Amino acid sequence: MQKLLTRGLSLLALTTTLTATADVTRHALPNNNPFPISRAVEITPDTSLIFHSGMVPGPVNPDAEKGSRAYYGDTETQALSVFKRFEASFKELGVGFEDVIKMQVFMVGDPELGGKMDFGGFMKAYTKYFGTEEQPNKPARSAFQIAGLAGGPNMLIEIEMVIARPQK
């Protein structure tokens, strides 16, 4: 028992030591490609990672019929709602958009676009948070068109993120 306790305390000390500082290297896309994502993001073993669950949009018009297009809005509006929700969560976690290292975006095909995902609408919202002069850090990112989200009809987007928490 004592041996197990000693190993546990050693592991705890090692974990505490390993999360002392976050060192993140963002590798740009080749050929000076200006698209606002990183080709890859590299972290050191001493980085604390947060795997944030997916977030979906809130209603843009809560007075509209629940689940309607007017209730949620278009893809850009929904993406902005999701980013605002992340902003609130990040504040509680003590991180910011500059700390995001990986993002996965799940989009449902928009009926108003013939069932195709509105990647352009998503990008209009995304570029307000990433690759800007105020916040130049760009995560590695994937975007997928999926059949549907658990939130029901007219919910067009869900985003999940991995964050590298800098240690103070």
C-alpha positions in Angstrom: 0.0 0.0 0.0 2.8 2.4 0.9 4.6 1.6 -2.4 1.4 2.4 -4.3 0.9 5.7 -2.4 4.5 6.7 -3.1 4.0 6.0 -6.8 0.8 8.0 -6.8 2.4 11.0 -5.2 5.4 10.7 -7.6 3.0 10.7 -10.5 1.1 13.7 -9.1 4.4 15.6 -8.7 5.4 14.7 -12.2 2.0 15.9 -13.6 2.2 19.1 -11.7 5.7 19.7 -13.0 4.7 18.9 -16.6 1.9 21.4 -16.6 4.1 24.4 -15.5 4.1 26.2 -18.9 2.4 25.8 -22.3 4.6 26.0 -25.4 2.7 26.0 -28.6 4.2 26.1 -32.1 1.7 26.8 -35.0 3.0 25.6 -38.4 1.7 27.7 -41.2 0.2 26.4 -44.4 2.7 25.9 -47.2 3.5 28.6 -49.9 2.3 31.5 -47.6 -1.3 30.4 -48.0 -3.4 33.0 -46.3 -6.3 30.6 -45.4 -6.8 31.1 -41.6 -5.9 27.7 -40.2 -2.6 26.1 -39.2 -1.2 23.2 -41.1 -0.4 21.6 -37.7 0.0 22.7 -34.1 2.7 21.3 -31.9 2.7 21.4 -28.1 5.4 20.5 -25.6 4.8 17.7 -23.0 4.4 20.4 -20.3 1.2 21.7 -21.8 -2.2 21.3 -20.1 -4.9 20.3 -22.6 -8.6 21.0 -22.3 -10.9 19.0 -24.6 -14.0 21.1 -24.8 -17.3 19.4 -25.6 -19.2 20.5 -28.7 -21.3 23.6 -28.5 -24.4 24.4 -30.5 -26.1 27.7 -31.2 -28.7 29.3 -29.0 -31.8 30.9 -30.5 -31.3 34.1 -32.4 -35.0 34.9 -32.0 -36.4 33.0 -29.0 -39.9 34.3 -29.8 -40.0 32.5 -33.1 -41.3 28.9 -33.4 -38.8 26.6 -31.7 -36.6 24.8 -34.2 -37.6 27.1 -37.1 -35.1 28.9 -39.4 -36.1 32.2 -37.7 -35.4 30.6 -34.3 -31.8 29.7 -35.1 -30.8 31.9 -38.1 -28.5 31.0 -40.9 -25.1 29.3 -40.6 -23.2 32.5 -40.0 -25.6 33.6 -37.3 -25.4 30.2 -35.6 -21.6 30.1 -35.8 -21.4 33.5 -34.1 -23.8 32.2 -31.4 -21.5 29.2 -30.8 -18.4 31.4 -30.6 -20.2 33.7 -28.1 -21.0 30.6 -26.0 -17.4 29.5 -26.2 -16.3 32.9 -25.1 -18.4 32.6 -21.9 -17.1 29.1 -21.2 -13.5 30.1 -21.9 -13.8 33.0 -19.4 -14.7 30.5 -16.7 -11.9 28.2 -17.7 -9.3 31.0 -17.8 -8.4 30.6 -21.5 -9.2 32.5 -24.7 -9.5 31.9 -28.4 -5.7 32.4 -28.7 -5.3 29.2 -26.8 -7.4 27.0 -29.2 -5.1 24.5 -31.0 -7.6 22.2 -32.7 -11.2 22.7 -33.9 -13.7 20.3 -35.4 -16.7 21.8 -37.1 -19.8 19.8 -37.9 -22.3 21.4 -40.3 -25.7 20.2 -41.5 -26.6 20.9 -45.1 -28.7 24.0 -45.4 -32.0 23.4 -47.0 -31.9 26.9 -48.5 -28.6 26.0 -50.2 -29.8 22.8 -51.8 -28.7 20.7 -48.8 -25.1 21.8 -49.0 -23.2 23.0 -45.9 -22.7 26.8 -45.8 -18.9 26.8 -45.4 -18.8 30.5 -46.5 -21.3 31.5 -43.8 -19.2 29.6 -41.2 -16.0 31.3 -42.4 -17.5 34.8 -42.1 -18.0 34.0 -38.3 -14.7 32.1 -37.9 -12.6 34.9 -39.3 -13.9 37.3 -36.7 -12.2 35.2 -34.0 -9.2 33.6 -35.7 -6.4 35.0 -37.8 -7.2 38.6 -37.1 -4.8 41.3 -36.2 -6.1 41.2 -32.6 -6.0 37.4 -32.4 -3.6 36.0 -35.0 -3.4 32.5 -33.6 -5.0 29.9 -35.9 -5.9 26.3 -34.9 -5.6 23.2 -36.8 -9.1 22.6 -38.1 -11.4 20.1 -39.8 -14.9 20.8 -41.1 -17.5 18.1 -42.0 -21.0 18.0 -43.5 -23.1 15.7 -41.4 -26.7 14.4 -41.7 -28.0 16.1 -38.6 -27.5 17.3 -35.0 -29.3 16.2 -31.9 -30.7 19.7 -31.5 -33.3 19.1 -34.2 -34.3 20.8 -37.5 -32.6 24.0 -38.6 -29.7 23.6 -36.2 -26.9 23.8 -38.7 -23.6 23.8 -36.7 -21.8 22.3 -33.8 -18.1 23.1 -32.9 -15.7 21.3 -30.5 -12.3 22.5 -29.6 -9.0 21.5 -27.9 -7.3 24.2 -25.9 -3.7 24.4 -24.7 -3.9 26.1 -21.3 -1.0 28.4 -20.5 0.2 28.0 -16.9 0.8 31.1 -14.9 
